[in-house]
Amino acid sequence: MRILVTGARGMLGTDLCEVLASGHQVTGVDLEDFNIAEAGPTARAVASIDPEVIVHLAAFTDVEACETQHPKAFESNAASAMNIAGAARDVGAYLIYLSTDYVFGGDKREPYTEEDEPDPINYYGLTKLHGEHYVRKLAPRNLVVRSSWLFGPNGRNFVDTIVRKALELEVAADGRALTVVNDQRGCPTYAGHLSLGLARLLEAGLEGTVHLTNSGSATWFELAREAVRLARINCRIEPVSSNAYPMVAARPAYSVLASSVLEGMGFRPLPAWQEGLREHLKRKGRLKQSE
């Protein structure tokens, strides 16, 4: 198949293009290629590529910056989805749109299913929800895939930040602890595993809305503690509440996603997040041989 991937040089896009290239004709585009926040250039670029499938990954994912840069966030996450969806309709392409757990407000204490009503509490989540609406409205054949807490070797991410800070404290050897938020829970998801899952969904031609994450859940503290343990860094880690790190953008306290639709179809779940973490640290050269 002829497949167009937006955000192809990002964390997920890099892995996904590599996965898809083995069996398909893949064209990857990013910010430097054309402005997907403008309808005309987007329509012309997509028409020139004439894809059978579009995977729309490009987004402005800095949650804090989205809260203070509303125009940029809306253009990048909502308007771009509208333009890509319109272009997909015009060329008759099947569209896969990557959304987020942050479309939910975090009031539940059990995993969110595809049937739960979105209620974002930050602007990033709101713009991604708008993107979902545009995709469903404009692209006749579409699949909205919600994932969460993404990490991988091809972009900035929480895991690498934690490892770097832990190494700095280990070298300092002054007894200071690394403090990490322990009252937000989600599904850490490794880009390599998500890419394989997206490829399977693409091959199946599934339509509708699905949740796709690594199996299991964790708090940021639990994820950080496991990363430091696997990397065998001699650094104390202590849990703290979100109040210790005041943020401009509110975060849902609980945004665990249940893959109810895919499980009901017999779709094989992605591996546990701990396995994804091991693979990530291995690719980054941080995993000790015994692990």
C-alpha positions in Angstrom: 0.0 0.0 0.0 1.0 3.6 -0.5 1.1 5.1 3.0 1.6 8.7 4.1 2.9 9.3 7.7 2.8 12.8 9.1 5.2 13.6 11.9 7.5 11.1 10.4 10.6 12.4 12.1 9.1 12.4 15.5 9.4 9.9 18.3 6.7 7.6 17.1 6.9 8.5 13.4 10.5 7.4 13.1 9.7 3.9 14.5 6.4 3.5 12.6 8.0 4.4 9.2 10.7 1.8 9.8 8.1 -0.8 10.7 5.9 -0.1 7.6 8.7 0.3 5.1 9.3 -3.5 5.1 6.0 -4.2 3.3 4.7 -0.9 2.0 5.6 2.2 0.0 5.9 4.8 2.8 6.2 8.6 2.4 7.1 10.4 5.6 6.5 14.1 6.0 7.1 16.6 8.8 7.1 20.3 9.5 9.8 21.1 6.9 7.7 19.6 4.0 4.5 21.5 4.2 2.3 23.3 6.7 -0.6 21.0 7.6 -2.2 23.9 9.5 -3.1 25.4 6.1 -5.8 23.6 4.0 -4.5 24.5 0.6 -0.9 23.3 0.9 -2.1 20.2 2.7 -4.6 19.3 0.1 -2.1 19.8 -2.8 0.7 17.9 -1.0 -1.6 14.9 -0.2 -3.0 14.9 -3.7 0.5 14.7 -5.2 1.4 11.7 -3.0 -2.0 10.1 -3.6 -1.8 7.7 -0.6 -4.1 4.8 0.1 -3.6 5.3 3.8 -2.7 8.3 5.9 -1.4 8.0 9.5 -1.6 11.4 11.1 0.9 11.6 14.0 2.0 15.2 13.7 1.0 17.2 16.8 2.1 19.8 19.3 2.4 17.6 22.4 4.0 20.0 24.9 1.2 20.1 27.4 2.5 23.1 29.3 3.1 25.1 26.1 -0.3 24.3 24.7 -1.8 26.0 27.8 0.0 29.3 27.0 0.1 29.1 23.2 -3.6 28.4 22.3 -3.4 29.5 18.6 -0.4 27.3 17.9 -1.9 24.4 19.8 -5.2 24.6 17.9 -3.5 24.9 14.5 -1.2 22.0 15.2 -3.6 19.6 16.8 -7.1 20.5 15.6 -6.8 22.5 12.4 -4.2 20.1 11.0 -6.4 17.1 11.7 -9.3 18.9 9.9 -7.0 19.6 6.9 -5.6 16.1 6.8 -9.1 14.5 7.2 -10.4 16.7 4.3 -7.4 15.7 2.1 -8.0 12.0 3.0 -11.6 12.3 1.9 -10.6 14.0 -1.4 -8.1 11.2 -2.3 -10.2 8.4 -0.9 -7.6 7.4 1.7 -8.1 5.5 5.0 -7.1 7.8 7.8 -5.6 6.7 11.2 -5.4 9.6 13.7 -3.4 9.3 16.9 -5.1 10.8 19.9 -4.4 10.8 23.7 -5.6 9.7 27.1 -5.7 13.4 28.0 -9.1 13.7 26.3 -10.4 12.3 29.6 -10.7 14.3 32.9 -9.3 11.7 35.3 -12.3 11.4 37.7 -12.6 7.7 37.2 -10.8 5.1 39.3 -11.1 2.3 36.7 -9.8 2.3 33.2 -11.5 4.5 30.6 -13.1 2.5 27.8 -13.9 3.7 24.3 -17.5 4.3 25.4 -16.6 6.8 28.1 -17.4 10.5 27.4 -14.3 12.6 27.0 -13.9 15.6 29.3 -10.5 17.2 28.9 -9.1 19.4 31.7 -6.3 21.0 29.7 -6.0 22.7 26.4 -3.8 20.0 24.8 -6.5 17.4 25.5 -9.2 19.8 24.2 -7.4 20.4 20.9 -6.8 16.6 20.4 -10.5 16.0 21.1 -11.4 18.6 18.4 -9.0 16.7 16.1 -11.0 13.5 16.8 -14.3 15.2 15.9 -12.9 16.6 12.6 -11.5 13.2 11.6 -14.8 11.4 12.3 -16.8 14.1 10.4 -14.6 14.6 7.3 -12.8 11.3 6.6 -15.3 8.6 5.5 -12.9 5.8 6.5 -11.1 6.6 9.7 -9.7 5.1 12.9 -9.0 7.2 16.0 -6.4 5.5 18.2 -5.9 6.9 21.7 -2.6 6.1 23.4 -0.7 7.5 26.4 2.5 8.4 28.2 4.7 7.7 25.1 8.5 7.2 25.4 11.0 6.1 22.9 14.6 6.6 21.7 13.8 9.1 18.9 12.5 12.0 20.9 12.5 13.8 24.3 10.6 11.8 26.9 10.1 11.3 30.6 12.2 8.2 30.9 15.3 9.7 29.4 14.9 12.8 31.6 14.7 10.7 34.7 17.7 8.6 33.8 19.7 11.8 33.2 18.7 13.4 36.5 19.4 10.2 38.4 22.9 9.9 36.9 23.6 13.5 37.9 22.6 12.8 41.5 24.6 9.6 41.5 27.7 11.5 40.4 27.0 14.3 43.0 26.9 11.6 45.7 25.5 14.2 48.2 22.5 12.2 49.4 19.9 14.2 47.6 16.9 12.2 46.4 15.1 12.4 43.0 11.4 13.3 43.7 8.8 12.2 41.3 5.0 12.7 41.2 3.1 9.7 42.5 -0.6 10.8 42.3 -1.0 10.6 38.5 -1.6 7.2 37.0 -1.6 6.2 33.3 -0.3 3.6 30.8 3.4 4.1 29.9 3.7 3.2 26.3 6.9 2.4 24.3 7.0 3.8 20.8 8.4 0.6 19.3 5.5 -1.5 20.6 2.9 1.1 19.6 4.3 1.2 16.1 3.9 -2.6 15.8 0.3 -2.3 17.1 -0.5 0.5 14.7 0.8 -1.5 11.8 -1.5 -4.4 12.7 -4.5 -2.1 12.9 -3.6 -0.6 9.6 -3.4 -4.0 7.9 -6.8 -4.9 9.4 -8.4 -1.7 8.1 -10.3 -1.3 11.4 -12.5 1.7 11.7 -14.0 3.6 14.8 -12.2 4.4 18.0 -9.8 2.2 19.9 -7.4 2.5 22.9 -3.9 1.1 22.3 -1.2 1.2 25.0 1.3 -1.1 26.7 -0.4 -3.4 29.2 -0.6 -2.4 32.8 -0.5 1.0 34.5 1.9 3.0 36.7 2.4 6.4 38.3 5.2 8.6 37.1 7.1 7.6 40.3 6.6 3.9 39.6 7.9 4.4 36.1 10.9 6.4 37.3 11.7 3.9 40.0 11.7 1.0 37.5 13.8 2.9 35.0 16.5 3.7 37.6 16.4 0.1 38.9 16.9 -1.4 35.4 19.7 1.1 34.6 21.3 0.2 38.0 21.8 3.9 39.0 22.6 4.5 42.6 20.1 7.2 43.3 17.3 7.5 45.9 13.8 8.2 44.5 11.0 9.6 46.6 7.3 10.0 45.8 5.7 13.4 46.0 2.3 14.8 45.2 1.6 17.0 42.2 1.5 20.0 44.5 5.3 19.7 44.7 5.6 20.7 41.0 3.0 23.4 40.2 2.1 23.3 36.5 0.2 25.7 34.3 -1.8 22.8 32.7 -3.9 20.5 34.9 -3.2 16.8 34.5 -5.8 14.0 34.9 -5.1 12.1 38.2 -6.1 8.9 36.5 -6.0 8.3 32.7 -5.5 4.5 32.4 -7.0 3.3 29.1 -8.8 0.0 28.6 -8.5 -1.6 25.2 -12.0 -2.9 25.4 -12.8 -2.8 21.6 -9.6 -4.5 20.6 -9.8 -7.1 23.3 -13.4 -7.9 22.2 -12.1 -8.5 18.7 -9.4 -10.9 19.9 -6.6 -8.4 19.1 -3.4 -9.4 20.9 -2.5 -6.8 23.6 0.7 -4.9 23.6 3.4 -6.2 26.0 3.6 -4.9 29.6 5.0 -1.4 30.0 8.0 -2.9 31.9 9.0 -4.8 28.8 8.7 -1.7 26.7 10.9 0.1 29.3 13.5 -2.6 29.1 13.6 -2.4 25.3 13.9 1.4 25.4 16.8 1.3 27.8 18.5 -1.4 25.8 18.2 0.8 22.6 19.6 3.7 24.6 22.5 1.6 25.9 21.4 1.9 29.5 20.3 -1.6 30.2 22.7 -3.8 32.1 23.5 -7.2 30.6 22.0 -9.1 33.5 18.6 -7.5 32.8 
